[in-house]
Amino acid sequence: MSMEKEKNTVTAMIELYCRKNHNLSELCENCDELNSYAMKKLETCPHGVDKTACSKCVTHCYKPEMRERIRVVMRFSGPRMLLNHPVMAVEHLLKSID
């Protein structure tokens, strides 16, 4: 998966989480902060386009608080992505099982 696709998938998951949990049409301040943090981490990932899913990575670059926040978002959004963004969901799942 290209880095742009990776960024788009993470953003879509955060947007879905925020929309369903915070009832806003745009990202709330906390979710926007998480998305910005995730984009920065993806841009500086030492593994580049060859990276695995972050949950399987040997280099955990997220601060513990942010890692927990993204885990909550992904746990919530993952199953719902199949309905909202099926292609992204399948690509993400395939990357996670490699």
Secondary structure, DSSP 8 states (H G I E B T S, - for coil): --HHHHHHHHHHHHHHHHHHHH--SS--HHHHHHHHHHHHHHHT-TTGGG---GGG-S---S-HHHHHHHHHHHHHHHHHHHHH-HHHHHHHHHHHH-
